[in-house]
Amino acid sequence: MNTEIRARNHSLAAWAMGLVLLAGCQTTSQDGLIGPYGEDLQFLKKYTDVIVLRDPDSAAQVAVVPGYQARVMTSSANGRSGDSFGWLNRKQIAGGEQQQHINVFGGEDRFWLGPEGGQYSIFFRKGDPFQLEHWQTPDPIDWGGWDLAQKNKRWAQFWKRMHLVNYQGTEFELLADRSIYVMNRTMIEQLLGLELDAALQVVAFESDNGITNIGIEPWTKDGGLLSIWILGMFNPTPTTTVVLPYVVGPSSELGETVVNDNYFGKVPADRLKPANGVVYFKGDGQYRSKIGIPPGRAKPFIGSYDEELNLLTLVHYTIPEGATDYVNSLWKIQDDPYGGDVVNSYNDGPPKPGAAPLGPFYELETSSPAAALVPGQTLRHAHRTIHIQGDESALEPIVRATLGVGLDEIKNAF
């Protein structure tokens, strides 16, 4: 899988620098639709073009919408009759009109760029206070489609040229590309490092994302740097718990912060519980809050467990060895703008009493290091989403191998 994707990404980078990019056409299936995933797929096709990627050896399907920034909207481990794992904002999709601040289409893998806050923010204009009414998602990552470069039954590749200006006034000319690839069972087992019970239903996909500096100036820390930021939006339930493992060790070596919960104010203790080696966080969509793990503490898997569906969701992502500079997205002028987090989880809820939430939904997020790129140079970041559904006895060894705890510990965390 990686050889095929890297070869094609190398080809795309060459096209990018020569500005010779190929477009393609897409097709969608008109098969019968049943079940939550089938209903979501039918709904999406009513309003936009959808590329359905499949694993030919299983019932796994992944729905990608080029018109919504080539995001993965949802997926299923059991075809059209299966559960739909991505959260969709049906009101936004059906309305079809561009909204102020952000267009919340939903989707379980969307491409963003950081930083969100601070003196190098690309979400705030210079001089504006870091408050919600002044926050604006940059148009290239919020509205409009990406171009399809190539695709087959299980793989699709997209690109988008972007111009961005940060809080300091630094301008960026870049080409973003991303490949979505459906993983088969063998690939999933290799990633997890164990054999899956045959009764488990599984769907997994990788987004391999790149940004290339196509301007004439290098990107420097003094002017501000960008990072690739992948966010997955999922359906909240009262019994969904997010699990972020972290490296246990002395603060003198790994840093003082184990979990950062200062994004939107301190998270109450009944919603955030650091334990020995993991952080538990409620994914119920009822309280606006966000947490993160810094690079010295981050591990390659994060996840969540939904008791209602017996659904384990895992995210695996790129952690370059020795990388320490991650953009800081806190909504304030920062003392350490490159002391940001590697992974995050966001739980949606009303931004203030009486206000409506964006969703609600919860998110699992990963970021690349800060991209100090000279003209022509590319940074890549891979983000893999795995949904595994079935009996808890079959899920237990997977949870322990990837998150370092058992299902009973997760279910009894709160």
TAPE-V380436 format. One record per backbone hydrogen bond with DSSP energy under -1.0 kcal/mol. NH is the residue of the N-H (numbers start at 1). CO is the residue of the C=O. E is the energy in kcal/mol with one decimal. If there is no record, write none. Layout:
# TAPE-V380436
((NH | CO | E) (NH | CO | E))
This chain:
# TAPE-V380436
((5 | 1 | -2.5) (6 | 2 | -3.0) (7 | 3 | -2.2) (8 | 4 | -1.9) (9 | 5 | -2.7) (10 | 6 | -2.5) (11 | 7 | -1.7) (12 | 8 | -2.3) (13 | 9 | -2.5) (14 | 10 | -1.7) (15 | 11 | -2.0) (16 | 12 | -2.7) (17 | 13 | -2.1) (18 | 14 | -1.4) (19 | 15 | -1.1) (20 | 15 | -2.3) (37 | 82 | -2.5) (38 | 80 | -1.8) (39 | 35 | -2.5) (40 | 36 | -2.4) (41 | 37 | -2.8) (42 | 38 | -2.4) (43 | 39 | -2.4) (44 | 40 | -2.6) (45 | 41 | -2.4) (46 | 42 | -1.0) (47 | 44 | -1.5) (48 | 44 | -2.1) (51 | 64 | -3.2) (53 | 62 | -2.9) (54 | 153 | -2.2) (55 | 60 | -1.6) (58 | 55 | -1.7) (61 | 76 | -2.4) (62 | 53 | -2.4) (63 | 74 | -2.8) (64 | 51 | -2.9) (65 | 71 | -2.3) (68 | 65 | -1.1) (71 | 68 | -1.1) (72 | 109 | -2.1) (73 | 63 | -2.5) (74 | 63 | -1.0) (76 | 61 | -2.4) (79 | 59 | -2.2) (82 | 79 | -1.4) (85 | 75 | -2.1) (87 | 233 | -2.1) (89 | 105 | -2.2) (90 | 88 | -1.1) (93 | 89 | -2.4) (94 | 90 | -2.7) (95 | 91 | -2.0) (96 | 92 | -2.1) (102 | 100 | -2.2) (105 | 103 | -1.6) (107 | 87 | -2.8) (108 | 72 | -1.3) (109 | 72 | -1.3) (110 | 231 | -2.2) (112 | 229 | -2.6) (114 | 227 | -2.1) (121 | 118 | -1.9) (122 | 115 | -2.2) (128 | 125 | -2.1) (131 | 129 | -2.2) (134 | 131 | -2.0) (136 | 123 | -2.5) (137 | 101 | -3.1) (141 | 138 | -1.4) (142 | 139 | -1.8) (143 | 139 | -2.5) (146 | 66 | -2.0) (147 | 159 | -2.3) (149 | 157 | -3.0) (150 | 157 | -1.1) (152 | 155 | -3.0) (156 | 180 | -2.0) (157 | 150 | -2.8) (158 | 178 | -2.8) (159 | 147 | -1.9) (160 | 176 | -2.5) (162 | 174 | -3.0) (164 | 172 | -2.1) (166 | 170 | -2.2) (167 | 121 | -2.2) (169 | 166 | -1.8) (172 | 164 | -2.8) (174 | 162 | -2.3) (175 | 212 | -2.1) (176 | 160 | -3.0) (177 | 210 | -2.3) (178 | 158 | -2.0) (179 | 208 | -2.1) (180 | 156 | -2.9) (181 | 206 | -2.4) (182 | 154 | -2.5) (183 | 204 | -2.3) (188 | 184 | -2.1) (189 | 185 | -2.6) (190 | 186 | -2.1) (191 | 187 | -2.1) (192 | 188 | -2.5) (193 | 189 | -2.0) (194 | 189 | -1.2) (200 | 197 | -1.6) (201 | 389 | -2.6) (203 | 387 | -1.9) (205 | 385 | -2.1) (206 | 181 | -2.6) (207 | 383 | -2.6) (208 | 179 | -2.6) (209 | 381 | -2.6) (210 | 177 | -2.9) (211 | 379 | -2.1) (212 | 175 | -2.2) (213 | 377 | -2.1) (214 | 173 | -1.8) (219 | 373 | -2.8) (224 | 220 | -1.2) (227 | 114 | -1.3) (229 | 112 | -2.5) (230 | 366 | -2.5) (231 | 110 | -1.9) (232 | 364 | -2.2) (233 | 107 | -2.1) (234 | 362 | -3.0) (237 | 283 | -1.1) (240 | 237 | -1.6) (241 | 305 | -2.1) (242 | 281 | -3.4) (243 | 303 | -3.2) (244 | 279 | -2.5) (246 | 277 | -2.5) (247 | 297 | -2.4) (253 | 250 | -1.3) (254 | 250 | -2.4) (255 | 251 | -2.0) (260 | 292 | -3.0) (271 | 268 | -2.0) (273 | 280 | -2.6) (275 | 278 | -3.3) (277 | 275 | -1.3) (279 | 244 | -1.5) (280 | 273 | -2.4) (281 | 242 | -1.9) (282 | 271 | -1.9) (283 | 240 | -2.4) (287 | 348 | -1.1) (289 | 347 | -2.2) (291 | 345 | -2.3) (292 | 260 | -1.5) (293 | 343 | -2.1) (297 | 294 | -1.5) (298 | 294 | -1.2) (302 | 315 | -2.0) (303 | 243 | -2.1) (304 | 313 | -2.2) (305 | 241 | -2.2) (306 | 311 | -2.5) (307 | 239 | -1.2) (311 | 306 | -2.0) (312 | 388 | -2.9) (313 | 304 | -2.5) (314 | 386 | -3.0) (315 | 302 | -2.7) (316 | 384 | -2.3) (317 | 300 | -1.1) (318 | 382 | -1.8) (323 | 320 | -1.7) (326 | 338 | -1.4) (328 | 337 | -2.2) (332 | 330 | -2.2) (339 | 336 | -1.8) (340 | 326 | -3.1) (342 | 293 | -2.7) (343 | 293 | -1.2) (344 | 365 | -1.9) (345 | 291 | -1.9) (347 | 289 | -3.0) (348 | 361 | -2.4) (355 | 352 | -2.3) (362 | 234 | -1.7) (363 | 346 | -2.9) (364 | 232 | -1.5) (365 | 344 | -2.8) (366 | 230 | -2.2) (367 | 342 | -1.9) (368 | 228 | -2.6) (370 | 325 | -3.1) (371 | 226 | -3.1) (372 | 370 | -1.1) (373 | 371 | -1.3) (376 | 213 | -3.6) (377 | 374 | -2.4) (379 | 211 | -2.4) (381 | 209 | -2.6) (383 | 207 | -2.2) (384 | 316 | -3.6) (385 | 205 | -2.5) (386 | 314 | -2.9) (387 | 203 | -3.0) (388 | 312 | -2.8) (389 | 201 | -2.7) (390 | 310 | -1.6) (395 | 391 | -1.5) (396 | 392 | -2.1) (399 | 395 | -2.3) (400 | 396 | -2.2) (401 | 397 | -1.9) (402 | 398 | -1.9) (403 | 399 | -2.7) (410 | 406 | -1.8) (411 | 407 | -3.0) (412 | 408 | -1.8) (413 | 410 | -1.4))
